[in-house]
């Protein structure tokens, strides 16, 4: 049964992406129209774990709603018209950018009914937004059907009238009256009073305590206007966006800037180690002890946790790192990927966890922030290309590429470590086996578990269900986890090193991920919340191992297995 459900899911995921791509090139669609219904139907067939009770018509999915709204602009539930655009100069007008809590993208409220969302990261971002919007429309129509009597008049229920009263704010509610309103709300959305109260507190903000009421009210209202055809919901894709997607428009600008900075600082002919990771762990391991006057060169996870928690400590470390020659590129290309460049010949390793490694090279480390899905191919492909400056062509002297990130784990729990031996691209026959310079024995630790094996590069984290994940884990695939960038990075590395010969085929690669969630475990999916400080130890343990291998490769007597 699981295998047939896995096949059904795989087929639905493929069809969903083909449908979304078709609608993108068409330029618009109506969520309540034939195309919109096709996408909804496919999402319901997949029934992702992250969207919980989406398929239950009498129950609103609260965790999924919070997850989605954290990744979409505030006020999206009030808008019937959603326009996906490229960077088209809205910041030059008087529009105030709205940045979602959990996504780095600028959005603009054009008027009462229209929201524009800037898409700069390529197709994966379009699919991500459309998947979240489809879930939102499913929940909106569900609330509408629960809040109104379904006849030609669409008469509101008593519960909805009370919700409307709270939202309009014309009457001052006592605490008891607010609790009564919450009881009516819980009855309407098919949740217990306890669940609704928790959601009310979670969604609420100091300046907007009744946000949950407003979200549910607006979801129902916009859905009702669509059903009555007084204002039909529409999603549009701008002509500029259609023109730019797939053409490495932002990735090329980003890579050109990075190479320009390397050239200006006379680092372009040095051995280069590229690391795709966060913007703090490499910096902290190399500079934090000196910056904060800690004279202990051991790995101090507690200190790294404190830095993560306190802005003044982060600022001190950053200031010191810049004084010591670290170069920071605040990305202006539109790719949303900042860069740090560290010249190891100028970096003092004495008061760091690496003081015992007798490093003697002039290697350069380049750390760049996380890419998103297919964007990983775009930025890595552009970065590894030869660089032309003043009529001279320079090949990138890449010695290693390391990828560290968060991933969903299938075999363990939150905070555990995954060492991939290959990346399998979901929904295709594409697979990328490679020799990982990081090994399972590098992560022997009492507190953390580590797993080694194939990993699935998925088309979208919010599309996986229990059946397909169990299939990948329990069959001969023996997958240990899932993420969104690995296959795209490895495709670019293999193209550059083995086919186009832009870089040496002798480089070594290091991939390691720490588990942000276990999508097979109830209460441990992405919608259950972030890692918090649980992520500190695996993040820094992986960073430690990557930096050790890089520094050891600079010792003449040490050879790194290719």
NUNU-423333 format. One line per field, with one value per residue (C-alpha): residue number from 1; x, y, z. Coordinates in pm, whole numbers, m for minus. Example, Ala and Ser with C-alpha at 12.3 -4.5 7.8 and 13.67 -1.06 7.14 Angstrom:
% residues 2
num: c(1 2)
u: c(1230 1367)
v: c(m450 m106)
w: c(780 714)
***
This chain:
% residues 562
num: c(1 2 3 4 5 6 7 8 9 10 11 12 13 14 15 16 17 18 19 20 21 22 23 24 25 26 27 28 29 30 31 32 33 34 35 36 37 38 39 40 41 42 43 44 45 46 47 48 49 50 51 52 53 54 55 56 57 58 59 60 61 62 63 64 65 66 67 68 69 70 71 72 73 74 75 76 77 78 79 80 81 82 83 84 85 86 87 88 89 90 91 92 93 94 95 96 97 98 99 100 101 102 103 104 105 106 107 108 109 110 111 112 113 114 115 116 117 118 119 120 121 122 123 124 125 126 127 128 129 130 131 132 133 134 135 136 137 138 139 140 141 142 143 144 145 146 147 148 149 150 151 152 153 154 155 156 157 158 159 160 161 162 163 164 165 166 167 168 169 170 171 172 173 174 175 176 177 178 179 180 181 182 183 184 185 186 187 188 189 190 191 192 193 194 195 196 197 198 199 200 201 202 203 204 205 206 207 208 209 210 211 212 213 214 215 216 217 218 219 220 221 222 223 224 225 226 227 228 229 230 231 232 233 234 235 236 237 238 239 240 241 242 243 244 245 246 247 248 249 250 251 252 253 254 255 256 257 258 259 260 261 262 263 264 265 266 267 268 269 270 271 272 273 274 275 276 277 278 279 280 281 282 283 284 285 286 287 288 289 290 291 292 293 294 295 296 297 298 299 300 301 302 303 304 305 306 307 308 309 310 311 312 313 314 315 316 317 318 319 320 321 322 323 324 325 326 327 328 329 330 331 332 333 334 335 336 337 338 339 340 341 342 343 344 345 346 347 348 349 350 351 352 353 354 355 356 357 358 359 360 361 362 363 364 365 366 367 368 369 370 371 372 373 374 375 376 377 378 379 380 381 382 383 384 385 386 387 388 389 390 391 392 393 394 395 396 397 398 399 400 401 402 403 404 405 406 407 408 409 410 411 412 413 414 415 416 417 418 419 420 421 422 423 424 425 426 427 428 429 430 431 432 433 434 435 436 437 438 439 440 441 442 443 444 445 446 447 448 449 450 451 452 453 454 455 456 457 458 459 460 461 462 463 464 465 466 467 468 469 470 471 472 473 474 475 476 477 478 479 480 481 482 483 484 485 486 487 488 489 490 491 492 493 494 495 496 497 498 499 500 501 502 503 504 505 506 507 508 509 510 511 512 513 514 515 516 517 518 519 520 521 522 523 524 525 526 527 528 529 530 531 532 533 534 535 536 537 538 539 540 541 542 543 544 545 546 547 548 549 550 551 552 553 554 555 556 557 558 559 560 561 562)
u: c(0 279 460 147 81 446 406 81 256 558 330 123 440 564 225 201 534 448 113 280 541 269 69 384 451 83 108 m193 m458 m761 m737 m1110 m1085 m1007 m628 m648 m867 m612 m333 m552 m653 m287 m185 m471 m355 m4 m145 191 276 355 m6 m155 m537 m562 m783 m1029 m1314 m1444 m1110 m873 m501 m347 23 29 m137 129 408 271 193 547 671 421 381 166 m179 m176 m502 m678 m574 m764 m493 m142 127 462 721 1096 1297 1110 1184 896 1146 1188 824 661 568 692 853 694 944 797 928 1089 1178 1416 1199 1048 671 460 97 m10 m364 m640 m679 m335 m8 311 575 928 1073 1451 1559 1426 1178 1205 1085 789 690 733 506 242 232 183 m82 m269 m277 m401 m683 m787 m807 m983 m1255 m1287 m1345 m1594 m1794 m1796 m1876 m2163 m2475 m2417 m2719 m2763 m2756 m2445 m2591 m2324 m2345 m2379 m2016 m1891 m2094 m1919 m1577 m1665 m1753 m1408 m1231 m1416 m1318 m1617 m1695 m1452 m1447 m1393 m1168 m1476 m1636 m1311 m1306 m1666 m1564 m1276 m1521 m1729 m1410 m1301 m1645 m1627 m1279 m1331 m1063 m1073 m1087 m739 m594 m765 m642 m284 m315 m460 m153 91 m52 m110 140 172 26 m218 m345 m654 m454 m599 m955 m854 m678 m976 m1223 m1029 m967 m1344 m1433 m1200 m1307 m1676 m1626 m1466 m1754 m2009 m1794 m1792 m1410 m1247 m903 m623 m250 m37 326 490 642 983 975 893 1179 1439 1362 1601 1853 2084 2006 2078 2331 2555 2553 2627 2919 3068 3073 3243 3516 3562 3625 3871 4058 4063 4218 4469 4314 4193 4496 4506 4377 4006 3782 3413 3171 2793 2673 2537 2705 2824 2984 3309 3355 3293 3530 3813 3763 3533 3791 4019 3728 3575 3910 3855 4190 4065 4122 3885 3554 3313 2955 2819 3001 2866 2515 2562 2684 2380 2159 2319 2348 2624 2850 2774 2862 3192 3297 3200 3389 3702 3683 3667 3962 4159 4100 3779 3597 3218 3006 2656 2474 2305 2259 1910 2028 1996 2329 2585 2954 3254 3610 3887 4257 4407 4761 4650 4442 4595 4500 4678 4372 4131 4034 4283 4601 4758 4727 5051 4886 5131 4930 4800 4451 4138 3802 3485 3169 2838 2489 2230 2086 1726 1649 1737 1910 2199 2283 2261 2501 2751 2754 2822 3080 3289 3308 3634 3658 3743 3903 4075 4110 4263 4076 4133 4031 3897 4159 3900 4057 3741 3367 3177 2803 2659 2290 1971 1778 1488 1614 1446 1664 1714 1587 1625 1988 2141 2394 2367 2668 2548 2722 2502 2217 1905 1684 1320 1083 1364 1621 1901 2147 2484 2719 3041 3334 3256 3574 3365 3313 3093 3396 3449 3131 3170 2993 2806 2524 2467 2392 2536 2410 2574 2398 2205 1999 1700 1703 1333 1140 987 1005 636 529 649 416 471 431 693 938 893 947 1277 1393 1286 1345 1686 1724 1802 1784 1884 1729 1593 1696 1654 1998 2244 2179 2182 2519 2672 2542 2720 3042 3049 2977 3255 3517 3449 3289 3365 3700 3645 3803 4043 3890 4116 3908 3755 3392 3239 2867 2707 2363 2208 1847 1602 1311 1198 903 806 770 450 538 878 784 896 558 623 883 1254 1558 1660 1984 1959 2111 2425 2625 2568 2627 2961 3070 3021 3199 3488 3533 3511 3771 4000 4001 4061 4351 4501 4497 4739 4994 5238 5257 4879 4693 4317 4139 3990)
v: c(0 242 180 246 565 664 616 815 1094 1102 1128 1404 1602 1579 1684 1969 2114 2073 2249 2530 2580 2589 2850 3057 3079 3141 3444 3418 3188 3198 2983 2905 2833 2506 2552 2647 2345 2117 2242 2206 1855 1753 1909 1723 1397 1454 1555 1678 1609 1978 2075 1840 1836 2020 1743 1750 1982 2050 2140 2433 2343 2586 2479 2471 2813 2959 2797 2941 3290 3319 3273 3503 3881 4011 4097 3839 3693 4025 4030 3888 3979 3844 3947 3766 4006 4040 4330 4600 4915 4919 5031 5356 5445 5526 5160 5025 4680 4398 4121 3785 3658 3343 3440 3709 3864 4208 4230 4539 4611 4800 4876 4729 4420 4362 4223 4209 3950 3990 3660 3672 3314 3133 2855 2687 3009 3032 2672 2738 3047 2880 2573 2790 3001 2688 2564 2908 2900 2550 2668 2992 2804 2565 2857 3015 2690 2667 3038 3081 2886 2760 2887 3175 3428 3296 3394 3419 3187 3326 3232 3430 3738 3731 3697 3995 4198 4128 4217 4545 4650 4882 4728 4686 4317 4215 3915 3694 3815 3751 3395 3350 3474 3223 2944 3043 3061 2713 2577 2734 2604 2256 2287 2247 2562 2476 2451 2776 2962 2844 2953 3291 3349 3221 3430 3735 4020 4301 4555 4306 4058 3961 3865 3509 3646 3886 3618 3382 3663 3789 3441 3377 3724 3714 3355 3457 3747 3500 3250 3528 3652 4006 3999 3685 3590 3599 3523 3703 3663 3976 3983 4080 3782 3545 3694 3657 3318 3045 3290 3331 3703 3756 3471 3619 3963 3803 3589 3881 4096 3819 3770 4146 4168 3874 4051 4391 4230 4028 3698 3572 3350 3193 2840 2888 2695 2763 2702 2736 2778 3029 3365 3303 2964 2995 3355 3265 2967 3171 3503 3476 3376 3673 3914 3826 3783 3410 3237 2883 2731 2437 2426 2615 2536 2734 3045 2996 2964 3291 3468 3337 3477 3821 4089 4280 3970 3912 4276 4247 3935 4092 4413 4219 3991 4293 4451 4129 4143 3948 4097 4113 4151 4273 4136 4396 4172 4054 3699 3754 3577 3760 3661 3653 3623 3516 3524 3238 3377 3673 3472 3401 3045 3051 3111 2894 2524 2486 2605 2257 2236 2364 2542 2707 2789 3109 2964 3176 3076 3213 3157 3234 3230 2962 2940 2828 2517 2552 2881 2666 2553 2909 3062 2772 2743 3117 3122 2841 2996 3163 3533 3795 4121 4382 4138 3862 3538 3382 3028 2989 2806 2604 2353 2243 2303 2244 2249 2269 2313 2210 1909 1685 1358 1021 798 1009 1318 1698 1807 1485 1494 1354 1275 1217 976 1079 1313 1180 1439 1369 1308 1242 973 1221 1100 1236 995 1157 1098 1296 1405 1407 1060 906 858 1237 1268 1024 1207 1090 1344 1354 1072 1078 891 824 740 880 1197 1312 1660 1742 1983 2141 2058 2134 1859 1545 1293 991 737 877 942 587 454 643 531 166 47 m9 369 370 751 919 1262 1525 1878 2116 2213 1920 1781 2134 2214 1880 1916 2254 2117 1814 2022 2269 2008 1708 1845 2214 2201 2543 2416 2133 1785 1730 1941 1771 1814 1806 1778 1762 1855 1880 1784 2072 1830 1471 1484 1125 1212 1373 1700 1719 1849 2195 2342 2246 2522 2585 2422 2708 2638 2263 2354 2511 2192 2018 2346 2405 2041 2032 2369 2237 1931 2133 2384 2105 1939 2273 2365 2015 2037 2330 2109 1954 1628 1571 1445 1477 1188 1308)
w: c(0 95 m234 m442 m240 m292 m669 m665 m469 m701 m1003 m836 m746 m1107 m1243 m991 m1106 m1474 m1410 m1216 m1486 m1754 m1558 m1504 m1878 m1946 m1716 m1484 m1339 m1111 m796 m824 m1198 m1376 m1348 m981 m908 m1081 m855 m544 m641 m688 m353 m182 m346 m213 129 270 634 687 604 864 852 516 373 663 550 903 1064 1005 995 1245 1244 864 855 1085 878 552 683 825 467 295 341 625 493 211 344 268 m99 m396 m649 m604 m853 m867 m1007 m1052 m907 m1100 m901 m652 m388 m586 m516 m185 m123 209 163 362 446 561 896 753 396 266 m2 m53 m97 m162 m79 m392 m277 m62 m284 m442 m306 m515 m422 m560 m684 m722 m649 m956 m1020 m677 m515 m756 m677 m304 m313 m530 m303 6 m168 m281 79 187 m72 41 402 301 113 405 647 403 388 769 823 574 491 138 m53 m297 m10 173 511 786 1087 1439 1514 1213 1314 1656 1486 1265 1575 1725 1399 1345 1697 1743 2081 2372 2471 2833 2896 2954 2628 2438 2575 2461 2115 2118 2201 1896 1687 1802 1716 1370 1281 1429 1695 2074 2287 2415 2061 1957 2266 2199 1835 1944 2165 1899 1614 1833 1851 2107 1867 1712 1974 1770 1460 1449 1435 1156 951 965 897 593 452 460 327 23 m52 m30 m273 m514 m477 m535 m828 m691 m683 m819 m688 m945 m952 m1213 m1322 m1460 m1810 m1664 m1426 m1714 m1913 m1635 m1480 m1596 m1745 m1442 m1441 m1069 m1032 m1301 m1134 m798 m922 m1117 m802 m598 m862 m889 m513 m528 m810 m637 m329 m535 m419 m758 m825 m477 m393 m313 m74 m132 156 126 484 735 792 1148 1221 1017 1134 1500 1497 1348 1529 1836 2098 2022 1969 2307 2490 2558 2603 2555 2214 2274 2087 2314 2208 2503 2381 2027 2171 2363 2048 1863 2139 2193 1926 2109 2101 1731 1656 1848 1654 1318 1397 1498 1191 958 1139 1083 708 654 353 369 54 133 m172 m391 m697 m602 m528 m150 m91 122 109 345 210 450 355 560 517 732 979 1320 1423 1763 1982 1778 1779 1487 1660 1648 1268 1121 830 593 280 127 66 66 213 60 264 98 246 170 m181 m239 m445 m816 m738 m608 m962 m1093 m838 m833 m1214 m1250 m969 m1119 m1468 m1581 m1497 m1758 m1647 m1867 m2154 m1936 m1861 m1517 m1421 m1069 m856 m664 m426 m241 m228 98 145 494 557 731 608 702 852 802 1018 1335 1514 1528 1562 1424 1137 783 561 202 m34 m328 m416 m589 m756 m673 m965 m1215 m1291 m1210 m948 m837 m655 m528 m295 21 203 522 666 934 1162 1160 1369 1655 1935 2244 2220 1845 1606 1255 949 613 285 m13 27 m175 m326 m326 m545 m234 137 181 m62 114 278 502 220 m15 270 405 53 15 360 366 9 m151 m188 187 194 518 458 223 131 m163 m301 m302 m652 m798 m640 m743 m1101 m1130 m972 m1204 m1514 m1424 m1323 m1549 m1867 m1925 m1737 m1579 m1256 m1168 m1145 m839 m604 m301 m192 154 219 565 696 1038 1097 1130 1150 1106 866 960 1329 1454 1628 1458 1113 1002 1097 1463 1494 1461 1621 1848 2035 1955 1621 1771 1837 1500 1312 1480 1477 1097 1062 1275 1051 727 848 974 629 455 686 670 290 329 507 262 455 460 156 140 m25 m352)
***
